[in-house]
Amino acid sequence: MEQYPTAIVADREVPFDPEQLRRIREHPCFSEKACHAFGRMHLPVAPKCNIQCKYCIRDFDCVNESRPGVTSRVLTPQEALERVDEVLSKYHYIKVVAVAGPGEPLANEETFETLRLVGEKYPHLILCISTNGLLLPDRIEDLDRIGVTNITVTLNAVDPTIGEQIYDYVIYKGERYEGLEAAKILLDNQLKGIEEAVRRKKIVKVNTVLIPGINDKHVFDIARKIKSMGVFIHNVMPLIPQYKFAHIKPPTPEEKRAIQDELSKIIKQMRHCRQCRSDAIGRLGCDIQQELEKGKKKS
C-alpha cells in the first residue's frame, strides 16, 4: 500500500489525498521528476506591487534577462487567455498556468480575472500563483473560488527584526508602513495566509532568498517554522545582487548546496529552481517564450 506524504494541519498529521498528489506530480516546481516531463506558463498580468524588497527591480521590457520580475510585456486577461490558447495548441506538455508577476499577483485584480478565464476554459490545468503573502489571508477565499490549488509564498524571515533589513516598505489597506512595523505586518499576514492555504488543502511552496550576512543563518528557523505549518517544499534561491543589495556578494552554488543539504534534514528542498521570468513558458530550463515572440514578429 502506497504511503502518502502528510501535512501538518491544526497540529495533526493529515495525509495528502490522490488529487493533491496529482497536483504535486504534474507541477514542475513542486516535483523534480515532473520538471523533465511537464511544463508551465507564467502569465505576466500583474504589474503593481505592494511591498518594496531591497533586492528587487521590476523591468517590463528586458527579453535577454532571466530573473523574477522581468517580462517582455504586460498582458491583459484576454490577451493572457489567447496566449494560453496558442501555447496549448502547440505544446501539450504544459500542465500549469501561473501568475508570478512582474509585480505582486494578489495586488492586481487582473490576476483573478485571468485565472478565472483560464480555469473555466481549461479545467484540467493546475492553477498556481506566486505571492509575497501580504494579501494572502484577504484573498485566499477568492483563490479558492477560482480553483487555484498551488501557492508559492516568498518568506525571507520569521523574525521581524531580520525582515526589516530586507524590506523598504509595505503598503497595506491604503497605508504605507516602514521598518519593524512593516516587517511585522508582512510576517503576520504571510503566516496567517500559509496556515489558511494549508487548511484549504492547497499545496504550498515557500521561496526564501538567501542573503549572506542577513538571513543565511536564519533560514533554519524559517525551515522549522514552515515544516510545522504543513508547507510541502522549501526553495532557497541565491540573491541576485541589485538595487540596495547590489553590493552583497551572492552565495556560491557550493554554499547554497551545503545549506540545502542541512535544510533537507528539516523539510524537502527544491533543488531544480531556475528563478524564472514572469513570462516564462515551457519546461524548467527550456523556455520557449522568446520563440513565440519571434514568431509573432515574423508573421
One Martini backbone bead per residue (centre of mass of N, CA, C, O) as a GRO file, in nm:
protein
  299
    1MET     BB    1   0.096   0.037   0.023
    2GLU     BB    2   0.076   0.362  -0.018
    3GLN     BB    3   0.264   0.633   0.115
    4TYR     BB    4   0.155   0.919   0.212
    5PRO     BB    5   0.201   1.223   0.255
    6THR     BB    6   0.215   1.490   0.496
    7ALA     BB    7   0.033   1.730   0.685
    8ILE     BB    8   0.006   2.009   0.898
    9VAL     BB    9  -0.312   2.025   1.073
   10ALA     BB   10  -0.385   2.130   1.362
   11ASP     BB   11  -0.151   1.933   1.481
   12ARG     BB   12  -0.200   1.734   1.237
   13GLU     BB   13  -0.163   1.449   1.050
   14VAL     BB   14  -0.225   1.480   0.695
   15PRO     BB   15  -0.301   1.329   0.420
   16PHE     BB   16  -0.254   1.316   0.105
   17ASP     BB   17  -0.437   1.317  -0.166
   18PRO     BB   18  -0.462   1.221  -0.491
   19GLU     BB   19  -0.503   1.514  -0.602
   20GLN     BB   20  -0.259   1.640  -0.463
   21LEU     BB   21  -0.052   1.451  -0.593
   22ARG     BB   22  -0.103   1.544  -0.882
   23ARG     BB   23  -0.019   1.849  -0.820
   24ILE     BB   24   0.275   1.751  -0.780
   25ARG     BB   25   0.352   1.555  -1.027
   26GLU     BB   26   0.269   1.802  -1.253
   27HIS     BB   27   0.468   2.005  -1.105
   28PRO     BB   28   0.781   2.136  -1.173
   29CYS     BB   29   0.821   2.288  -0.881
   30PHE     BB   30   0.722   2.028  -0.690
   31SER     BB   31   0.874   1.831  -0.908
   32GLU     BB   32   1.153   1.693  -1.043
   33LYS     BB   33   1.023   1.492  -1.237
   34ALA     BB   34   0.822   1.691  -1.379
   35CYS     BB   35   1.037   1.886  -1.518
   36HIS     BB   36   1.088   1.672  -1.762
   37ALA     BB   37   0.768   1.644  -1.865
   38PHE     BB   38   0.666   1.927  -1.769
   39GLY     BB   39   0.494   2.242  -1.795
   40ARG     BB   40   0.493   2.607  -1.782
   41MET     BB   41   0.296   2.919  -1.746
   42HIS     BB   42   0.348   3.264  -1.738
   43LEU     BB   43   0.134   3.542  -1.659
   44PRO     BB   44   0.185   3.893  -1.725
   45VAL     BB   45  -0.071   4.071  -1.528
   46ALA     BB   46   0.110   4.193  -1.259
   47PRO     BB   47   0.251   4.505  -1.197
   48LYS     BB   48   0.172   4.551  -0.914
   49CYS     BB   49   0.301   4.655  -0.588
   50ASN     BB   50   0.315   4.630  -0.202
   51ILE     BB   51   0.629   4.602  -0.201
   52GLN     BB   52   0.985   4.664  -0.101
   53CYS     BB   53   1.259   4.519  -0.199
   54LYS     BB   54   1.617   4.531  -0.178
   55TYR     BB   55   1.634   4.312  -0.449
   56CYS     BB   56   1.416   4.474  -0.635
   57ILE     BB   57   1.359   4.481  -0.997
   58ARG     BB   58   1.123   4.591  -1.235
   59ASP     BB   59   1.097   4.471  -1.570
   60PHE     BB   60   0.921   4.500  -1.902
   61ASP     BB   61   1.191   4.516  -2.121
   62CYS     BB   62   1.379   4.210  -2.097
   63VAL     BB   63   1.461   3.951  -2.299
   64ASN     BB   64   1.776   3.878  -2.185
   65GLU     BB   65   1.649   3.833  -1.898
   66SER     BB   66   1.669   3.597  -1.611
   67ARG     BB   67   1.419   3.689  -1.381
   68PRO     BB   68   1.244   3.800  -1.150
   69GLY     BB   69   1.028   4.065  -1.280
   70VAL     BB   70   1.042   3.976  -1.584
   71THR     BB   71   0.918   4.121  -1.900
   72SER     BB   72   0.823   4.204  -2.215
   73ARG     BB   73   0.505   4.210  -2.131
   74VAL     BB   74   0.191   4.317  -2.051
   75LEU     BB   75  -0.113   4.156  -1.992
   76THR     BB   76  -0.420   4.086  -2.050
   77PRO     BB   77  -0.652   3.860  -1.983
   78GLN     BB   78  -0.722   3.805  -2.283
   79GLU     BB   79  -0.432   3.774  -2.383
   80ALA     BB   80  -0.366   3.539  -2.194
   81LEU     BB   81  -0.571   3.340  -2.310
   82GLU     BB   82  -0.454   3.343  -2.597
   83ARG     BB   83  -0.183   3.229  -2.512
   84VAL     BB   84  -0.288   2.962  -2.409
   85ASP     BB   85  -0.411   2.866  -2.670
   86GLU     BB   86  -0.147   2.866  -2.833
   87VAL     BB   87   0.028   2.682  -2.654
   88LEU     BB   88  -0.164   2.429  -2.634
   89SER     BB   89  -0.162   2.373  -2.949
   90LYS     BB   90   0.169   2.302  -2.935
   91TYR     BB   91   0.200   2.232  -2.604
   92HIS     BB   92   0.106   1.943  -2.425
   93TYR     BB   93   0.298   1.967  -2.153
   94ILE     BB   94   0.119   2.173  -2.029
   95LYS     BB   95  -0.004   2.199  -1.673
   96VAL     BB   96   0.070   2.506  -1.594
   97VAL     BB   97  -0.085   2.805  -1.460
   98ALA     BB   98   0.065   3.129  -1.388
   99VAL     BB   99   0.113   3.393  -1.142
  100ALA     BB  100   0.438   3.599  -1.097
  101GLY     BB  101   0.370   3.880  -1.241
  102PRO     BB  102   0.595   4.136  -1.194
  103GLY     BB  103   0.450   4.160  -0.936
  104GLU     BB  104   0.169   4.133  -0.730
  105PRO     BB  105  -0.090   3.932  -0.782
  106LEU     BB  106  -0.288   4.022  -0.532
  107ALA     BB  107  -0.270   4.345  -0.639
  108ASN     BB  108  -0.430   4.220  -0.900
  109GLU     BB  109  -0.725   4.170  -1.064
  110GLU     BB  110  -0.613   4.027  -1.322
  111THR     BB  111  -0.547   3.758  -1.192
  112PHE     BB  112  -0.840   3.658  -1.139
  113GLU     BB  113  -0.947   3.682  -1.427
  114THR     BB  114  -0.743   3.501  -1.567
  115LEU     BB  115  -0.786   3.237  -1.397
  116ARG     BB  116  -1.083   3.213  -1.456
  117LEU     BB  117  -1.066   3.182  -1.764
  118VAL     BB  118  -0.875   2.937  -1.768
  119GLY     BB  119  -1.038   2.743  -1.581
  120GLU     BB  120  -1.300   2.733  -1.756
  121LYS     BB  121  -1.152   2.625  -2.024
  122TYR     BB  122  -0.913   2.458  -1.836
  123PRO     BB  123  -0.971   2.231  -1.588
  124HIS     BB  124  -0.695   2.052  -1.603
  125LEU     BB  125  -0.539   2.274  -1.497
  126ILE     BB  126  -0.295   2.415  -1.304
  127LEU     BB  127  -0.332   2.657  -1.058
  128CYS     BB  128  -0.103   2.939  -0.996
  129ILE     BB  129   0.086   3.117  -0.739
  130SER     BB  130   0.296   3.404  -0.663
  131THR     BB  131   0.376   3.541  -0.331
  132ASN     BB  132   0.428   3.760  -0.052
  133GLY     BB  133   0.147   3.735   0.146
  134LEU     BB  134  -0.004   3.998   0.238
  135LEU     BB  135  -0.301   3.905   0.088
  136LEU     BB  136  -0.374   3.607   0.151
  137PRO     BB  137  -0.601   3.621   0.370
  138ASP     BB  138  -0.792   3.809   0.187
  139ARG     BB  139  -0.770   3.602  -0.097
  140ILE     BB  140  -0.817   3.292  -0.053
  141GLU     BB  141  -1.116   3.265  -0.133
  142ASP     BB  142  -1.079   3.355  -0.427
  143LEU     BB  143  -0.879   3.133  -0.504
  144ASP     BB  144  -1.068   2.899  -0.439
  145ARG     BB  145  -1.302   2.973  -0.637
  146ILE     BB  146  -1.099   2.958  -0.907
  147GLY     BB  147  -0.886   2.701  -0.848
  148VAL     BB  148  -0.643   2.741  -0.672
  149THR     BB  149  -0.378   2.497  -0.561
  150ASN     BB  150  -0.098   2.652  -0.598
  151ILE     BB  151   0.141   2.798  -0.357
  152THR     BB  152   0.372   3.070  -0.345
  153VAL     BB  153   0.588   3.189  -0.079
  154THR     BB  154   0.773   3.466   0.012
  155LEU     BB  155   1.006   3.384   0.284
  156ASN     BB  156   1.275   3.563   0.459
  157ALA     BB  157   1.126   3.574   0.752
  158VAL     BB  158   1.050   3.502   1.124
  159ASP     BB  159   1.190   3.787   1.193
  160PRO     BB  160   1.137   4.121   1.199
  161THR     BB  161   1.439   4.215   1.242
  162ILE     BB  162   1.512   4.089   0.964
  163GLY     BB  163   1.291   4.196   0.773
  164GLU     BB  164   1.373   4.507   0.795
  165GLN     BB  165   1.641   4.450   0.616
  166ILE     BB  166   1.466   4.369   0.337
  167TYR     BB  167   1.249   4.605   0.368
  168ASP     BB  168   1.124   4.918   0.297
  169TYR     BB  169   0.806   4.850   0.235
  170VAL     BB  170   0.445   4.863   0.311
  171ILE     BB  171   0.120   4.817   0.152
  172TYR     BB  172  -0.180   4.842   0.363
  173LYS     BB  173  -0.482   4.952   0.329
  174GLY     BB  174  -0.348   5.241   0.219
  175GLU     BB  175  -0.087   5.199   0.393
  176ARG     BB  176   0.235   5.303   0.496
  177TYR     BB  177   0.512   5.095   0.590
  178GLU     BB  178   0.796   5.079   0.813
  179GLY     BB  179   1.012   4.873   0.921
  180LEU     BB  180   0.906   4.686   1.178
  181GLU     BB  181   0.606   4.719   1.113
  182ALA     BB  182   0.617   4.604   0.828
  183ALA     BB  183   0.737   4.324   0.902
  184LYS     BB  184   0.501   4.237   1.087
  185ILE     BB  185   0.269   4.249   0.888
  186LEU     BB  186   0.384   4.057   0.680
  187LEU     BB  187   0.429   3.808   0.861
  188ASP     BB  188   0.144   3.768   0.970
  189ASN     BB  189   0.017   3.724   0.685
  190GLN     BB  190   0.186   3.491   0.588
  191LEU     BB  191   0.108   3.289   0.815
  192LYS     BB  192  -0.197   3.302   0.780
  193GLY     BB  193  -0.202   3.220   0.480
  194ILE     BB  194  -0.064   2.947   0.503
  195GLU     BB  195  -0.258   2.818   0.703
  196GLU     BB  196  -0.512   2.848   0.520
  197ALA     BB  197  -0.408   2.698   0.271
  198VAL     BB  198  -0.365   2.424   0.409
  199ARG     BB  199  -0.657   2.392   0.510
  200ARG     BB  200  -0.751   2.407   0.187
  201LYS     BB  201  -0.544   2.209   0.029
  202LYS     BB  202  -0.296   2.343  -0.047
  203ILE     BB  203   0.002   2.367  -0.222
  204VAL     BB  204   0.301   2.459  -0.049
  205LYS     BB  205   0.550   2.699  -0.124
  206VAL     BB  206   0.874   2.819  -0.019
  207ASN     BB  207   1.049   3.113  -0.065
  208THR     BB  208   1.409   3.188  -0.024
  209VAL     BB  209   1.626   3.446   0.002
  210LEU     BB  210   1.973   3.430  -0.003
  211ILE     BB  211   2.136   3.653   0.241
  212PRO     BB  212   2.425   3.746   0.312
  213GLY     BB  213   2.428   3.861   0.653
  214ILE     BB  214   2.104   3.815   0.715
  215ASN     BB  215   1.960   3.493   0.641
  216ASP     BB  216   2.166   3.241   0.638
  217LYS     BB  217   2.096   3.141   0.938
  218HIS     BB  218   1.772   3.178   0.945
  219VAL     BB  219   1.667   2.946   0.753
  220PHE     BB  220   1.621   2.735   0.981
  221ASP     BB  221   1.379   2.874   1.111
  222ILE     BB  222   1.202   2.871   0.864
  223ALA     BB  223   1.193   2.565   0.819
  224ARG     BB  224   1.065   2.487   1.091
  225LYS     BB  225   0.808   2.654   1.062
  226ILE     BB  226   0.693   2.540   0.787
  227LYS     BB  227   0.685   2.247   0.870
  228SER     BB  228   0.472   2.296   1.109
  229MET     BB  229   0.248   2.403   0.876
  230GLY     BB  230   0.262   2.213   0.594
  231VAL     BB  231   0.477   2.256   0.404
  232PHE     BB  232   0.610   2.091   0.128
  233ILE     BB  233   0.829   2.311   0.011
  234HIS     BB  234   1.172   2.438  -0.023
  235ASN     BB  235   1.314   2.748  -0.172
  236VAL     BB  236   1.648   2.828  -0.218
  237MET     BB  237   1.762   3.148  -0.326
  238PRO     BB  238   1.984   3.330  -0.472
  239LEU     BB  239   2.104   3.621  -0.476
  240ILE     BB  240   2.041   3.909  -0.680
  241PRO     BB  241   2.239   4.172  -0.725
  242GLN     BB  242   2.043   4.461  -0.638
  243TYR     BB  243   1.997   4.759  -0.568
  244LYS     BB  244   2.054   4.762  -0.221
  245PHE     BB  245   2.211   4.461  -0.285
  246ALA     BB  246   2.454   4.503  -0.492
  247HIS     BB  247   2.700   4.457  -0.270
  248ILE     BB  248   2.621   4.163  -0.239
  249LYS     BB  249   2.747   3.856  -0.216
  250PRO     BB  250   2.664   3.578  -0.340
  251PRO     BB  251   2.610   3.266  -0.322
  252THR     BB  252   2.740   2.989  -0.391
  253PRO     BB  253   2.661   2.686  -0.505
  254GLU     BB  254   2.803   2.543  -0.267
  255GLU     BB  255   2.669   2.701  -0.037
  256LYS     BB  256   2.380   2.637  -0.108
  257ARG     BB  257   2.405   2.327  -0.100
  258ALA     BB  258   2.488   2.304   0.198
  259ILE     BB  259   2.227   2.426   0.310
  260GLN     BB  260   2.030   2.226   0.178
  261ASP     BB  261   2.137   1.975   0.317
  262GLU     BB  262   2.049   2.070   0.600
  263LEU     BB  263   1.748   2.141   0.539
  264SER     BB  264   1.662   1.845   0.448
  265LYS     BB  265   1.631   1.754   0.756
  266ILE     BB  266   1.355   1.924   0.775
  267ILE     BB  267   1.288   1.988   0.454
  268LYS     BB  268   1.197   1.984   0.153
  269GLN     BB  269   1.394   2.043  -0.142
  270MET     BB  270   1.446   2.271  -0.397
  271ARG     BB  271   1.698   2.215  -0.675
  272HIS     BB  272   1.554   2.319  -0.978
  273CYS     BB  273   1.569   2.615  -0.988
  274ARG     BB  274   1.546   2.918  -1.232
  275GLN     BB  275   1.440   3.193  -1.175
  276CYS     BB  276   1.188   3.299  -1.324
  277ARG     BB  277   1.011   3.458  -1.527
  278SER     BB  278   0.693   3.619  -1.577
  279ASP     BB  279   0.695   3.471  -1.897
  280ALA     BB  280   0.732   3.180  -1.868
  281ILE     BB  281   0.782   2.897  -2.103
  282GLY     BB  282   0.788   2.560  -2.019
  283ARG     BB  283   1.050   2.408  -1.929
  284LEU     BB  284   1.283   2.388  -1.711
  285GLY     BB  285   1.540   2.541  -1.899
  286CYS     BB  286   1.312   2.539  -2.166
  287ASP     BB  287   1.231   2.805  -2.299
  288ILE     BB  288   0.972   2.961  -2.545
  289GLN     BB  289   0.887   3.269  -2.550
  290GLN     BB  290   1.080   3.384  -2.772
  291GLU     BB  291   0.971   3.217  -3.006
  292LEU     BB  292   0.689   3.337  -3.003
  293GLU     BB  293   0.770   3.635  -3.047
  294LYS     BB  294   0.918   3.588  -3.318
  295GLY     BB  295   0.674   3.472  -3.471
  296LYS     BB  296   0.504   3.732  -3.458
  297LYS     BB  297   0.701   3.925  -3.605
  298LYS     BB  298   0.702   3.766  -3.878
  299SER     BB  299   0.372   3.777  -3.902
   0.00000   0.00000   0.00000
